[in-house]
Amino acid sequence: MKLNRIFSLTLMTASLALIMASCGISNKVTKPETLSSDINGLSKNELINVVNSKRGEWTSLKATLNADIKYGRKDMSSKVDFSMVKGKGIRMIIIPFPFIELSRLWFTREGITVTDGINKRYAEASYKELSDNLGFPVNYDVLESLFLGYISNPGFTPDTPLTKIFSLEHPVGIPTLTYKKGSVDIAYAINTQGLVQSLTATDTKNRGKATWKYTDYICESGTINFPSTQEINVNLSGRNPGDIKMSFSRFNWNKVEESVVEPNVKSGYQKISLNDLKQMIKKVAK
């Protein structure tokens, strides 16, 4: 029973995340340098160029992730084996106890796949299904950007320049790149190092708000900047249904094969629908 609850909380991790790296292996990890120029004095185009220049050149990432999850009245902590091949896919293996693999999550360009190792079930969902349920366009590029702390353009064609999408504001003394898509307001706050400090998505129609905060950036090989601590908070109509804190460590760059992030569901697993998945989450969160 306890493992079933943990698995359901694992599914909630994916749900909350949806509502919202050539360097080789290096042992030298440092903090990013503060920009010598005043970040507030940059124009919109200059700021976007600075933020994008922090991405660095890499192809894949493998890391250990410790996740602390709160959803409704439930709490859990778990170790997660995190693998990403940039532009291709993400695999997360949930290991709540030593030597016990509870679940696997794959995010690919086609959609999301979740396995339940305890009850031998799995669920699949396309990004169209997810977008319809969330009321906001979601695709793989958006999800990848969330984990990396990159600015992205959900709801626009891939070739639309970011400079045409965003406006530049300074609401709390720091530069913030904003845009509106339908009833959702998006805001990326940028810190003094030219890195994304937070992403806030506010649904003005349904009174929902999700915030993804990025701290403890590490600078790998002088070019790759990765937020090793990430916190997600979701607020729906004044209620706080969930929070997640993710702490990354043991980084290994450019060593992950593409086959690792391709979904591989074991034979004999029973497929359940996205609606079944939603109902399971609602039931456990009570």
Disulfide bonds with the S-S distance in Angstrom:
none
